[in-house]
């Protein structure tokens, strides 16, 4: 009854090609400045690469963009953005993107999630 719900484990990061030309700004992590392979979204709706945000929050306990209090428990996998990045990268590389553990399904209607 009063048990907290457990979040499912996040899927493994996408395996992206080494060279990706002119990525849309929404696909680039504001911390690492790299195309995200494991995007997460925080309460403000801004997406970050999971590992870059984890490292940031190990030193500072604030959102890098909004400066609001933040910890990893406040963020969720951004499956919509992940699917958009995977499709875009597949087009860049001729289809060489690996989705990992099957966690990304390309549902429609996504608007990204960058900031």
C-alpha positions as CSV (number, residue, x, y, z in Angstrom):
1,X,0.0,0.0,0.0
2,X,2.6,2.6,1.1
3,X,5.5,1.1,-0.8
4,X,7.4,3.5,-3.0
5,X,7.4,2.5,-6.7
6,X,10.7,1.3,-8.1
7,X,12.0,2.8,-11.3
8,X,13.0,0.3,-14.0
9,X,16.7,0.2,-14.7
10,X,17.8,2.6,-17.4
11,X,18.6,1.1,-20.8
12,X,22.2,0.9,-21.9
13,X,23.5,4.0,-23.8
14,X,23.1,4.0,-27.6
15,X,26.2,3.0,-29.5
16,X,26.7,6.0,-31.7
17,X,29.2,6.4,-34.6
18,X,32.4,8.3,-33.8
19,X,31.7,11.0,-36.3
20,X,28.3,12.7,-36.6
21,X,28.0,15.9,-38.6
22,X,26.0,19.0,-37.6
23,X,23.8,17.5,-34.9
24,X,20.6,19.4,-34.0
25,X,21.3,21.5,-30.8
26,X,18.6,19.5,-28.9
27,X,20.7,16.3,-29.3
28,X,23.8,17.9,-27.7
29,X,24.3,17.7,-23.9
30,X,24.8,21.2,-22.4
31,X,27.4,19.8,-20.1
32,X,29.5,17.6,-22.3
33,X,28.8,19.3,-25.7
34,X,28.5,15.8,-27.2
35,X,25.6,14.1,-28.9
36,X,23.7,12.3,-26.1
37,X,23.6,8.5,-26.1
38,X,21.7,8.2,-22.8
39,X,19.6,11.3,-22.4
40,X,17.8,12.1,-19.1
41,X,15.4,14.9,-18.5
42,X,15.1,16.9,-15.3
43,X,12.1,18.8,-13.7
44,X,12.8,21.9,-15.8
45,X,12.4,19.8,-19.0
46,X,16.1,20.2,-19.9
47,X,17.9,17.0,-21.1
48,X,21.4,16.0,-20.3
49,X,23.7,13.0,-20.9
50,X,23.2,10.8,-17.9
51,X,26.9,10.2,-17.1
52,X,27.8,13.9,-17.6
53,X,25.0,15.0,-15.2
54,X,26.0,12.3,-12.7
55,X,29.5,13.7,-12.7
56,X,28.3,17.3,-12.5
57,X,26.0,16.5,-9.5
58,X,28.8,14.6,-7.7
59,X,30.4,18.1,-7.2
60,X,27.4,20.5,-7.4
61,X,23.9,19.7,-6.3
62,X,22.3,22.1,-8.8
63,X,20.9,21.9,-12.3
64,X,23.6,23.2,-14.6
65,X,21.2,25.3,-16.6
66,X,18.6,26.6,-14.1
67,X,20.8,26.5,-11.0
68,X,17.8,24.9,-9.1
69,X,18.5,22.2,-6.6
70,X,18.8,18.8,-8.4
71,X,19.9,15.2,-7.8
72,X,19.8,12.1,-9.9
73,X,16.6,11.0,-8.2
74,X,14.9,13.9,-9.9
75,X,15.7,12.9,-13.5
76,X,14.2,10.3,-15.8
77,X,15.3,8.6,-19.0
78,X,14.2,10.7,-22.0
79,X,13.1,7.9,-24.3
80,X,11.5,10.2,-26.9
81,X,14.8,12.1,-27.3
82,X,16.7,8.9,-27.3
83,X,14.6,7.6,-30.2
84,X,15.0,10.8,-32.2
85,X,18.8,10.8,-31.7
86,X,19.0,7.1,-32.7
87,X,17.0,7.7,-35.9
88,X,19.0,10.8,-36.8
89,X,22.3,9.0,-36.2
90,X,21.2,6.0,-38.2
91,X,20.6,8.4,-41.1
92,X,24.0,9.9,-40.6
93,X,25.8,6.6,-40.5
94,X,23.8,4.5,-42.9
95,X,22.0,2.6,-40.1
96,X,24.8,1.8,-37.7
97,X,23.1,2.8,-34.5
98,X,22.6,0.1,-31.8
99,X,19.7,0.7,-29.5
100,X,21.1,-1.3,-26.6
101,X,18.7,-3.2,-24.4
102,X,15.6,-2.6,-26.5
103,X,14.5,0.3,-24.3
104,X,14.1,2.8,-27.1
105,X,11.0,2.6,-29.2
106,X,10.4,5.4,-31.6
107,X,7.0,6.7,-30.5
108,X,5.8,9.6,-32.4
109,X,4.9,13.1,-31.2
110,X,8.2,13.8,-29.5
111,X,9.4,17.4,-29.4
112,X,13.0,16.7,-28.2
113,X,13.9,18.1,-24.9
114,X,17.0,20.3,-25.2
115,X,17.4,23.6,-23.7
